[in-house]
Amino acid sequence: MTLAVAGMSNFINSNRLTTTTNDLVADLNLARSEAVKRAGNVVVCKSDDGADCTGTGTWASGRVVFFDADSSNTKTAGDTVLRVHEAMASGNTVTASASDVIVYSKQGAITAGSGDYTICNSNMKRSRTIGISATGRASLTQGAC
């Protein structure tokens, strides 16, 4: 019975890591495509409350994707929210080599925030790293944490 419980726990943690990674990649793809479609900047930023960007906390606290109407790279009254994500599942953390915001230009390229975003599941000691190049393309690698 112990073996079955350990197997189920690994299955659940693996699914949490995969889902968390896929959600972030989906947000990045949405931001890039909307920036091109709307011919303006789209920002993905850390958010503790789901409404405003924050310079504190971590990417695991939540995030907001919005069309940046005034190109300020911060959420203001005239901006259109495209998607909001709550805090990540327990056991998952994010380490970023880049800034607190990811900004896609109307060409789909990154003007701020290119770099690596590593999601680690501490229960499994496995990670997935999303690398965002200056061209705006996201790539994925797996590793340990």
Rosetta blueprint (number, residue, H / E / L):
1 M L
2 T H
3 L H
4 A H
5 V H
6 A H
7 G H
8 M H
9 S H
10 N H
11 F H
12 I H
13 N H
14 S H
15 N H
16 R H
17 L H
18 T H
19 T H
20 T H
21 T H
22 N H
23 D H
24 L H
25 V H
26 A H
27 D H
28 L H
29 N H
30 L H
31 A H
32 R H
33 S H
34 E H
35 A H
36 V H
37 K H
38 R H
39 A L
40 G L
41 N L
42 V E
43 V E
44 V E
45 C E
46 K E
47 S L
48 D L
49 D L
50 G L
51 A L
52 D L
53 C L
54 T L
55 G L
56 T L
57 G L
58 T L
59 W H
60 A H
61 S H
62 G L
63 R E
64 V E
65 V E
66 F E
67 F E
68 D L
69 A L
70 D L
71 S L
72 S L
73 N L
74 T L
75 K L
76 T L
77 A L
78 G L
79 D L
80 T E
81 V E
82 L E
83 R E
84 V E
85 H E
86 E L
87 A L
88 M L
89 A L
90 S L
91 G L
92 N E
93 T E
94 V E
95 T E
96 A E
97 S L
98 A L
99 S L
100 D L
101 V E
102 I E
103 V E
104 Y E
105 S L
106 K L
107 Q L
108 G L
109 A L
110 I E
111 T E
112 A E
113 G L
114 S L
115 G E
116 D E
117 Y E
118 T E
119 I E
120 C E
121 N E
122 S L
123 N L
124 M L
125 K L
126 R E
127 S E
128 R E
129 T E
130 I E
131 G E
132 I E
133 S L
134 A L
135 T L
136 G L
137 R L
138 A E
139 S E
140 L E
141 T E
142 Q E
143 G E
144 A E
145 C L
